[in-house]
Amino acid sequence: MRVLLAVPLKVQGLSESGEKFTVQTHSHTVSLHGASLQLETGVVLGEILLIENEISTEKIEGKVVTVRRSRDGKTYVGVEFTTSDTNFWHMAFPASGAKPLRRPVGRVAAVLS
């Protein structure tokens, strides 16, 4: 499950041209196993990035699994963590396949009246 969450990050890696880079950005969405990051530096699929959470100062490696441009011209890079034994975001994520919580219809109608 993915969650919208903007966390300030420092990302290190190699650009498409092979030069080392370090940029500050933020997460767009996060999951237990990775994230989508707004990243203007060009990267290639399969590349390993070093991601640092600027709040907790924790670091983790993430493999680039998607690169997509949004309609507004921003580039989002999907990364999958190379280790699965950590909770980098310090969040409790719902179990895979869990249904979203919903309020009973009657209760919402009662609140609105």
GROMACS elastic network, one bead per residue, 0.5 to 0.9 nm:
[ bonds ]
;  ai    aj funct       b0    kb
    1    30     6  0.83674   500
    1    31     6  0.59161   500
    1    32     6  0.77670   500
    1    93     6  0.70328   500
    1    94     6  0.69711   500
    1    95     6  0.80060   500
    1    96     6  0.68084   500
    1    97     6  0.84010   500
    1    98     6  0.88768   500
    2    29     6  0.60802   500
    2    30     6  0.53989   500
    2    32     6  0.80631   500
    2    35     6  0.80642   500
    2    93     6  0.85147   500
    3    28     6  0.85715   500
    3    29     6  0.52864   500
    3    30     6  0.53459   500
    3    31     6  0.64162   500
    3    93     6  0.87066   500
    4    27     6  0.83285   500
    4    28     6  0.60498   500
    4    30     6  0.64845   500
    5    26     6  0.87767   500
    5    27     6  0.64104   500
    5    28     6  0.58885   500
    5    29     6  0.53546   500
    5    30     6  0.63426   500
    6    26     6  0.56419   500
    6    28     6  0.55280   500
    6    29     6  0.72063   500
    6    30     6  0.85770   500
    7    25     6  0.83931   500
    7    26     6  0.51157   500
    7    27     6  0.52426   500
    7    28     6  0.79241   500
    7    53     6  0.71366   500
    7    54     6  0.77939   500
    7    55     6  0.77806   500
    7    89     6  0.87766   500
    8    24     6  0.72934   500
    8    25     6  0.59601   500
    8    27     6  0.67784   500
    8    52     6  0.85942   500
    8    53     6  0.63792   500
    8    54     6  0.55863   500
    8    55     6  0.70541   500
    9    23     6  0.83120   500
    9    24     6  0.57162   500
    9    25     6  0.52562   500
    9    26     6  0.50452   500
    9    27     6  0.70259   500
    9    37     6  0.88430   500
    9    51     6  0.66337   500
    9    52     6  0.54637   500
    9    54     6  0.52769   500
    9    55     6  0.81798   500
   10    22     6  0.68441   500
   10    23     6  0.56873   500
   10    25     6  0.62603   500
   10    26     6  0.79481   500
   10    50     6  0.81604   500
   10    51     6  0.58892   500
   10    52     6  0.50287   500
   10    53     6  0.67201   500
   10    54     6  0.66158   500
   11    21     6  0.79937   500
   11    22     6  0.55557   500
   11    23     6  0.53827   500
   11    24     6  0.63168   500
   11    25     6  0.73749   500
   11    39     6  0.88124   500
   11    49     6  0.66160   500
   11    50     6  0.56966   500
   11    52     6  0.63660   500
   12    20     6  0.73303   500
   12    21     6  0.55902   500
   12    23     6  0.66479   500
   12    49     6  0.57117   500
   12    50     6  0.50776   500
   12    51     6  0.66105   500
   12    52     6  0.85259   500
   13    19     6  0.82581   500
   13    20     6  0.57043   500
   13    21     6  0.55763   500
   13    22     6  0.67951   500
   13    43     6  0.81256   500
   13    47     6  0.78688   500
   13    48     6  0.69064   500
   13    50     6  0.64593   500
   13    51     6  0.89979   500
   14    17     6  0.76292   500
   14    18     6  0.52950   500
   14    19     6  0.52456   500
   14    21     6  0.58957   500
   14    22     6  0.87845   500
   14    41     6  0.89849   500
   14    42     6  0.85975   500
   14    43     6  0.69212   500
   14    44     6  0.87798   500
   14    47     6  0.78706   500
   14    48     6  0.85428   500
   14    49     6  0.79069   500
   15    18     6  0.51249   500
   15    19     6  0.52718   500
   15    20     6  0.62981   500
   15    21     6  0.65793   500
   15    41     6  0.63789   500
   15    42     6  0.54827   500
   15    43     6  0.52520   500
   15    44     6  0.78525   500
   16    19     6  0.75334   500
   16    41     6  0.81227   500
   16    42     6  0.53768   500
   16    43     6  0.50932   500
   16    44     6  0.62160   500
   17    42     6  0.83738   500
   17    43     6  0.87374   500
   21    41     6  0.81121   500
   23    39     6  0.82693   500
   23    40     6  0.89661   500
   23    41     6  0.81390   500
   24    39     6  0.87648   500
   25    37     6  0.73741   500
   25    38     6  0.64445   500
   25    39     6  0.67366   500
   26    37     6  0.61331   500
   26    38     6  0.63890   500
   26    39     6  0.84322   500
   26    53     6  0.89632   500
   27    30     6  0.68483   500
   27    35     6  0.66541   500
   27    36     6  0.59607   500
   27    38     6  0.65155   500
   28    35     6  0.73129   500
   28    36     6  0.53632   500
   28    37     6  0.53272   500
   28    38     6  0.64801   500
   28    76     6  0.80312   500
   29    34     6  0.87974   500
   29    35     6  0.56203   500
   29    36     6  0.51859   500
   29    37     6  0.72947   500
   30    33     6  0.80495   500
   30    34     6  0.60645   500
   30    36     6  0.63686   500
   30    37     6  0.86817   500
   30    89     6  0.77965   500
   31    34     6  0.52847   500
   31    35     6  0.58607   500
   31    36     6  0.88376   500
   31    89     6  0.81496   500
   31    93     6  0.74568   500
   32    35     6  0.82681   500
   32    81     6  0.87827   500
   32    84     6  0.81808   500
   32    86     6  0.84218   500
   32    87     6  0.64261   500
   32    88     6  0.75604   500
   32    89     6  0.74381   500
   32    91     6  0.80796   500
   32    92     6  0.83742   500
   32    93     6  0.67058   500
   33    79     6  0.85477   500
   33    80     6  0.58360   500
   33    81     6  0.55959   500
   33    82     6  0.85294   500
   33    83     6  0.82801   500
   33    84     6  0.64996   500
   33    86     6  0.88478   500
   33    87     6  0.83297   500
   33    88     6  0.87079   500
   34    62     6  0.71231   500
   34    63     6  0.88366   500
   34    78     6  0.74915   500
   34    79     6  0.54146   500
   34    81     6  0.51370   500
   34    82     6  0.88658   500
   34    88     6  0.87524   500
   35    62     6  0.86604   500
   35    77     6  0.81710   500
   35    78     6  0.57973   500
   35    79     6  0.54603   500
   35    80     6  0.67533   500
   35    81     6  0.82837   500
   36    66     6  0.87012   500
   36    76     6  0.61408   500
   36    77     6  0.54448   500
   36    79     6  0.62956   500
   36    80     6  0.89813   500
   37    75     6  0.82936   500
   37    76     6  0.53591   500
   37    77     6  0.51967   500
   37    78     6  0.64098   500
   37    79     6  0.77793   500
   38    74     6  0.70099   500
   38    75     6  0.57958   500
   38    77     6  0.63638   500
   38    78     6  0.89986   500
   39    42     6  0.76316   500
   39    43     6  0.87653   500
   39    74     6  0.78237   500
   39    75     6  0.57388   500
   39    76     6  0.58644   500
   39    77     6  0.63859   500
   40    43     6  0.89522   500
   40    74     6  0.72469   500
   40    75     6  0.59341   500
   40    76     6  0.80803   500
   41    75     6  0.86452   500
   42    67     6  0.89361   500
   42    75     6  0.87622   500
   43    46     6  0.89960   500
   43    47     6  0.70608   500
   43    64     6  0.78186   500
   43    67     6  0.79937   500
   43    77     6  0.83142   500
   44    47     6  0.57308   500
   44    64     6  0.69802   500
   44    65     6  0.87302   500
   44    66     6  0.87222   500
   44    67     6  0.79170   500
   45    48     6  0.88620   500
   45    63     6  0.78279   500
   45    64     6  0.51283   500
   45    65     6  0.56207   500
   45    66     6  0.65616   500
   45    67     6  0.74617   500
   46    63     6  0.56723   500
   46    64     6  0.50780   500
   46    65     6  0.62299   500
   46    66     6  0.88808   500
   47    62     6  0.82521   500
   47    63     6  0.56130   500
   47    64     6  0.53752   500
   47    65     6  0.83557   500
   48    61     6  0.63832   500
   48    62     6  0.55505   500
   48    64     6  0.63741   500
   48    79     6  0.86279   500
   48    82     6  0.84958   500
   49    60     6  0.83499   500
   49    61     6  0.55891   500
   49    62     6  0.52308   500
   49    63     6  0.62782   500
   49    64     6  0.73559   500
   49    79     6  0.82563   500
   50    59     6  0.67676   500
   50    60     6  0.58755   500
   50    62     6  0.64413   500
   50    63     6  0.89954   500
   51    58     6  0.82933   500
   51    59     6  0.54895   500
   51    60     6  0.53541   500
   51    61     6  0.60080   500
   51    62     6  0.69441   500
   52    55     6  0.87127   500
   52    56     6  0.83098   500
   52    57     6  0.59837   500
   52    58     6  0.55979   500
   52    60     6  0.65714   500
   52    61     6  0.88108   500
   53    56     6  0.56153   500
   53    57     6  0.51104   500
   53    58     6  0.54470   500
   53    59     6  0.64016   500
   53    60     6  0.85861   500
   53    88     6  0.81762   500
   53    89     6  0.83526   500
   54    57     6  0.50092   500
   54    58     6  0.75794   500
   55    58     6  0.81591   500
   56    59     6  0.88040   500
   58    88     6  0.74244   500
   59    88     6  0.81530   500
   60    81     6  0.70533   500
   60    82     6  0.79248   500
   60    83     6  0.80356   500
   60    88     6  0.75379   500
   61    79     6  0.88623   500
   61    80     6  0.83778   500
   61    81     6  0.58209   500
   61    82     6  0.58290   500
   61    83     6  0.76605   500
   62    65     6  0.89496   500
   62    78     6  0.88627   500
   62    79     6  0.51745   500
   62    80     6  0.51161   500
   62    82     6  0.55952   500
   62    83     6  0.84426   500
   63    78     6  0.82183   500
   63    79     6  0.51063   500
   63    80     6  0.51739   500
   63    81     6  0.62212   500
   63    82     6  0.64916   500
   64    67     6  0.76407   500
   64    77     6  0.67387   500
   64    78     6  0.58557   500
   64    80     6  0.66483   500
   65    77     6  0.75696   500
   65    78     6  0.54970   500
   65    79     6  0.55217   500
   65    80     6  0.66469   500
   66    76     6  0.80361   500
   66    77     6  0.56206   500
   66    79     6  0.71012   500
   67    75     6  0.70206   500
   67    76     6  0.58827   500
   67    78     6  0.63238   500
   68    74     6  0.84300   500
   68    75     6  0.56848   500
   68    76     6  0.53946   500
   68    77     6  0.65368   500
   68    78     6  0.83901   500
   69    72     6  0.80021   500
   69    73     6  0.59594   500
   69    74     6  0.56246   500
   69    76     6  0.62272   500
   69    77     6  0.88407   500
   70    73     6  0.53875   500
   70    74     6  0.54259   500
   70    75     6  0.62982   500
   70    76     6  0.74710   500
   71    74     6  0.74442   500
   80    83     6  0.87583   500
   81    84     6  0.67165   500
   83    86     6  0.70807   500
   84    87     6  0.79855   500
   86    89     6  0.88047   500
   86    90     6  0.88319   500
   87    90     6  0.53457   500
   87    91     6  0.70167   500
   87    92     6  0.85003   500
   88    91     6  0.81342   500
   89    92     6  0.87839   500
   93    96     6  0.86840   500
   94    97     6  0.82315   500
   94    98     6  0.62875   500
   94    99     6  0.87616   500
   94   100     6  0.89315   500
   95    98     6  0.55307   500
   96    99     6  0.89844   500
   99   102     6  0.88158   500
  102   105     6  0.86490   500
  103   106     6  0.84327   500
  103   107     6  0.68983   500
  103   108     6  0.68975   500
  104   107     6  0.54907   500
  104   108     6  0.67606   500
  105   108     6  0.53494   500
  105   109     6  0.63151   500
  105   110     6  0.87231   500
  106   109     6  0.51529   500
  106   110     6  0.61572   500
  106   111     6  0.87390   500
  107   110     6  0.51165   500
  107   111     6  0.63660   500
  107   112     6  0.88090   500
  108   111     6  0.51973   500
  108   112     6  0.63572   500
  108   113     6  0.89110   500
  109   112     6  0.51451   500
  109   113     6  0.63601   500
  110   113     6  0.54022   500
